[in-house]
Amino acid sequence: MTANHGERVRRRLSTGERREQLLGVGARLFSESPYGDVWIEQVAEIAGVSRGLLYHYFPTKRDFFAAVVERESERMLAMTAPVPGVPVRAQLSAGLDAYLEYVRAHAHGYRAFHRADAAGDRTVRRVYQRALAAQERQVLAALAADPEFGPAVEARPEARLAVRGWLAFTTAVSLEWLRGGDLTREQVRDLCARALLGVLG
């Protein structure tokens, strides 16, 4: 049977596309409300799917939120991956530019990612903490491989703590910037770059 000329035919989403759609809706909802205030029925309604289909992809709300957090973590790690062979000082500004552009373009997901640590569920918080640990390892590995900073990082047992503090600082600054702070992206970038160089100096 042929559809009427003016009738829009809905394209069926693949499994991967549907999962991405649901995670995108979840990132927005979790960024706007605390974990306990988001209902799985909201996600299904906005996505235009049944609750049964949503539970097919994510058996529990905890599983769903954990998947949102993991998705955003993977995006940020890929976006900020260091370039092998390029000195850290030379790529710091470009890396922060890419990071802040991601923060602005995916503000909902970024907020959802950093809201995870406040979630009461220990499993969800462990996912968040693993994600932060992966960021920390990525930064430390880039510094250790750098001719300028590598020897200092190897010789300083407090380097890991310094990087962890810098990540927390960058997160706080980025979240404040998203709230409508007065600084431009370039000013935020330079502030974060100076902070990292300062703790390593």
C-alpha positions as CSV (number, residue, x, y, z in Angstrom):
1,M,0.0,0.0,0.0
2,T,1.5,3.4,-1.0
3,A,1.6,6.2,1.5
4,N,-0.2,9.4,0.8
5,H,1.9,12.0,-0.9
6,G,1.9,14.4,2.1
7,E,2.4,11.8,4.7
8,R,5.8,11.6,6.4
9,V,7.2,8.1,6.7
10,R,9.0,7.6,9.9
11,R,12.4,5.9,9.5
12,R,13.1,3.1,11.8
13,L,16.1,3.6,13.9
14,S,18.9,1.0,14.2
15,T,19.8,-0.4,17.6
16,G,22.8,1.9,17.8
17,E,20.9,5.0,16.7
18,R,18.0,4.3,19.2
19,R,20.5,3.9,22.0
20,E,22.2,7.1,21.1
21,Q,18.8,8.9,21.0
22,L,17.9,7.6,24.4
23,L,21.3,8.6,25.9
24,G,21.0,12.1,24.4
25,V,17.6,12.5,26.0
26,G,18.9,11.2,29.3
27,A,21.9,13.6,29.2
28,R,19.6,16.6,28.9
29,L,17.2,15.5,31.6
30,F,19.9,14.6,34.1
31,S,21.7,17.9,33.4
32,E,18.5,19.8,34.3
33,S,17.4,17.9,37.4
34,P,18.9,15.9,40.2
35,Y,19.1,12.1,39.7
36,G,16.2,11.4,42.0
37,D,13.9,13.8,40.1
38,V,14.3,12.2,36.7
39,W,11.7,9.5,35.9
40,I,12.4,6.9,33.3
41,E,8.9,7.5,31.9
42,Q,10.0,11.0,30.9
43,V,12.8,9.6,28.8
44,A,10.5,7.2,27.0
45,E,7.9,9.9,26.4
46,I,10.4,12.5,25.0
47,A,12.0,9.8,22.8
48,G,8.6,8.6,21.6
49,V,9.2,5.0,22.7
50,S,7.5,2.6,25.1
51,R,8.8,2.1,28.6
52,G,9.3,-1.6,27.7
53,L,11.6,-0.7,24.8
54,L,13.6,1.6,27.0
55,Y,14.0,-1.1,29.7
56,H,15.1,-3.5,26.9
57,Y,18.1,-1.2,26.3
58,F,18.7,-0.3,30.0
59,P,17.2,-2.6,32.6
60,T,17.2,0.0,35.4
61,K,17.4,3.7,35.9
62,R,20.9,3.2,37.5
63,D,22.0,1.4,34.3
64,F,20.7,4.2,32.2
65,F,22.4,6.9,34.1
66,A,25.6,5.0,34.2
67,A,25.5,4.6,30.4
68,V,25.0,8.4,30.1
69,V,28.0,9.0,32.2
70,E,30.2,6.6,30.3
71,R,29.1,8.0,27.0
72,E,30.1,11.5,28.0
73,S,33.4,10.3,29.5
74,E,34.3,8.6,26.2
75,R,33.5,11.7,24.3
76,M,35.7,13.9,26.5
77,L,38.6,11.5,26.5
78,A,38.6,11.3,22.7
79,M,38.3,15.0,22.3
80,T,41.2,15.8,24.6
81,A,43.5,12.9,23.6
82,P,47.2,14.2,23.4
83,V,49.0,14.2,20.1
84,P,52.1,11.9,20.3
85,G,55.4,13.7,19.8
86,V,54.0,17.2,20.2
87,P,55.2,19.0,23.4
88,V,52.5,19.5,26.0
89,R,53.1,23.3,26.1
90,A,52.6,23.5,22.3
91,Q,49.3,21.6,22.3
92,L,47.8,22.8,25.7
93,S,45.9,25.7,24.2
94,A,44.6,23.7,21.3
95,G,43.5,20.9,23.6
96,L,41.7,23.2,26.0
97,D,40.0,24.9,23.0
98,A,38.7,21.6,21.8
99,Y,37.6,20.7,25.4
100,L,35.8,24.0,25.9
101,E,34.1,23.8,22.5
102,Y,32.9,20.3,23.5
103,V,31.6,21.7,26.8
104,R,29.7,24.4,25.0
105,A,28.3,22.2,22.3
106,H,27.3,19.4,24.7
107,A,26.4,21.4,27.7
108,H,23.6,19.1,28.8
109,G,25.8,16.0,28.6
110,Y,28.7,17.7,30.4
111,R,26.5,18.8,33.3
112,A,25.0,15.3,33.5
113,F,28.5,13.8,33.6
114,H,29.5,16.0,36.5
115,R,26.2,15.6,38.3
116,A,27.0,11.9,38.6
117,D,29.2,12.3,41.7
118,A,26.2,13.8,43.6
119,A,24.0,10.8,42.7
120,G,23.2,8.7,45.8
121,D,23.9,5.4,44.0
122,R,27.3,4.0,44.7
123,T,27.4,2.1,41.4
124,V,26.8,5.3,39.4
125,R,29.4,7.2,41.5
126,R,32.0,4.4,40.8
127,V,31.4,4.9,37.0
128,Y,32.0,8.6,37.4
129,Q,35.1,8.1,39.5
130,R,36.5,5.6,36.9
131,A,35.9,8.3,34.2
132,L,37.8,10.9,36.2
133,A,40.6,8.4,36.9
134,A,40.9,7.8,33.1
135,Q,41.2,11.6,32.5
136,E,43.9,11.8,35.2
137,R,45.9,9.0,33.6
138,Q,45.6,10.6,30.2
139,V,47.0,13.9,31.4
140,L,49.8,12.2,33.4
141,A,50.8,10.0,30.5
142,A,51.1,13.1,28.2
143,L,53.2,14.9,30.8
144,A,55.4,12.0,31.5
145,A,56.1,11.6,27.8
146,D,57.0,15.3,27.4
147,P,60.7,16.3,27.3
148,E,60.0,19.4,29.4
149,F,57.7,18.1,32.0
150,G,58.4,14.4,32.1
151,P,61.5,14.5,34.4
152,A,59.8,16.8,36.9
153,V,56.6,14.7,36.9
154,E,58.6,11.5,37.5
155,A,60.5,13.1,40.3
156,R,57.5,14.6,42.1
157,P,55.3,12.3,44.0
158,E,52.7,15.0,44.3
159,A,52.3,15.3,40.6
160,R,49.2,13.0,40.5
161,L,47.5,15.1,43.2
162,A,48.4,18.3,41.4
163,V,46.8,17.0,38.1
164,R,43.7,15.8,40.0
165,G,43.4,19.3,41.6
166,W,43.8,20.9,38.1
167,L,41.0,18.7,36.7
168,A,38.7,19.7,39.5
169,F,39.6,23.4,38.9
170,T,39.0,23.1,35.2
171,T,35.6,21.4,35.8
172,A,34.5,24.1,38.3
173,V,35.6,26.9,35.9
174,S,33.8,25.2,32.9
175,L,30.6,24.7,34.9
176,E,30.6,28.3,36.0
177,W,31.3,29.5,32.4
178,L,28.2,27.5,31.3
179,R,26.1,29.3,33.8
180,G,26.8,32.5,31.9
181,G,30.0,33.9,33.4
182,D,31.6,37.1,32.0
183,L,34.7,35.4,30.6
184,T,35.1,34.5,27.0
185,R,36.1,31.0,25.9
186,E,39.6,32.3,25.2
187,Q,39.9,33.8,28.7
188,V,38.7,30.5,30.2
189,R,41.2,28.6,28.1
190,D,44.1,30.8,29.1
191,L,43.1,30.7,32.8
192,C,43.1,26.9,32.8
193,A,46.3,26.7,30.8
194,R,48.1,29.0,33.3
195,A,46.7,26.9,36.2
196,L,48.2,23.7,34.9
197,L,51.6,25.3,34.1
198,G,51.5,26.8,37.6
199,V,51.0,23.6,39.5
200,L,53.8,22.0,37.4
201,G,56.2,24.9,37.8
